[in-house]
Amino acid sequence: MKADRLRPLWLVGLLLAGPLMAEDQRQLATLPPPAQETLRQEMLANLVALNEILGLVATDKIKEAGAVAEQQLGLSVQGRNRDKPFDARPGPYMPQAMRALGMEGHRAASEFAKAAQAGARDRALALMPSLTNACVSCHASWRIR
């Protein structure tokens, strides 16, 4: 009889504990707040660029998609934060594995851009998933807060 009275309390406790048990399992990359904000702005800009690339590819403007990929996502964007104060630069604070995923994404964008700008439509289309592979891997593995 006593167990019957405790059962509802046990169920309520279990329901309340659920969200606590669903803790984010991604690795924490500790960046200073200015570097976090820079990284956040870069990620938003990357989404805008990916959206633009998809729109261009959908309208068969492959070469233009390649130009956007290189200019906004490719290896040519490296160093874009060098004029910022050091604590606003994400790169120096990123763990090596996180930085490696970022580099993989920049390389993939440049590879897509090269194929697209050369007019190799089929090759560019085949490379499209590589534009987001590193993004997905990084966001699934790392967090900054």
N, C-alpha and C positions, 0 to 999 in steps of 0.2 A: 504494500500500500504506500509506504514511504517512497519507494522507487517510482511509483506512478506520479507522485507529486513533483519529483525532481526532473522527470523526463522533459517537461516543457522548458524548464530552465536550461537544461543541457542543450536542447535544440536551439534556443535563443543564443546561447553562448557560442555554439558551433556556427550559426549564421553570422554573428558579429565577428568571429575570428576569421572567417573566410577571406575578406579583403586583406587582412594582415598577412595571411599565409600566401597571398598572391603577390608577394614582393617582386619587384623588378629584378630579374636575374642577370641583366646585362652588366658588363664591367663599367665601373665609374672612371671616367677620365677627368681628373681634377684640373680645371682651367680657371684662371682668374675671371671674374665677371666681365671685364672688357673683352677678353678673348672669347668667352661664351657668346657674347652679343655679336661679335664679328662672325663667328662660326654660324650662328643662327641666321644672320642676314645672308651669308653665303649659301646656306642650304635653301633658303627661300628663293634666292636668285637662280640656283640650280634647277629648282622645280619650274620656275618660269621659263628657263632656257629649254628644259626637256619638253615642256608643253609647246613651245614655239617649234622645236624640231619635229615633234609629232605632227603638228599642223602643216608644216612645210612638206613633210614626207607624204602626208595624206593627199596633198594637192600636187604631187609629183614634182616638187621643187627640191630635188635631191641635192643639187649643188649648193643651193642656198642653205639647206639644212646642215650640210657639211661645214659651211662657213660659220654658222651659229655655234655648232658643236665645238669647233676649234677655238673660236674667239671667247666663248663663255664657259666652256667646260674642259677643254683640252689642256695639253701641257703648256700652252702659251699663257695660261692664266697664272702660272707660278710666279711668285714674287709680288702679287698684287697687293699684299699687305705690308710691304717693306717700308712704306711711308708712315705707317701707324706706330704709335708708342709700343714698346716691346710687350707690355702686358695686354695689349689688344690684338696680338698676333697669335692665332691658335696653334700654328705649327710647332713652335718650340715646346709647347706644353703637352702635346699629344704623345701618348705612348707609341712606341715604334710600330706595333702591330696596327694600331688605328691609322697612323700616318701611311703605312704601307697600303692599306685599303684605299685611302684617298688617292695615292699615286696610281694605283691600279685603275681607279675610275678615270683619272686624267688621261692615262695612256689609252684606255678603251675609247674615250671620246676622240682622241687624236687619230686613232686607227679608223674609227667610223668616219671621221671628217676626211681623211685621206681618200678613202674609197668613194665617199659621196662626192667630193670635189672633183674627182677624176671621172665622174659620171658612171661609175660601176654600181648601177642601181641594185642589182641582185646581191652583190657583195655587201653593200651598205645596209640593205634590208636584213640580211643575215646577221649583221653585226649590231642591229638595234638593241637586242636584249642585253648586250654587253654594256650599253650605256647606263643601265640601272643595276647590274649585278653587284658591283662594288658598293653602291648606295645601300642596297638591301642588306648586304652582308654587314656593313658598318653599323647601320641603324639597328640591326638585330643583335649586334654584339656589344655596342658601346652606348653609353649615355653620358651627359655632362652635368646632370643634376638629378 
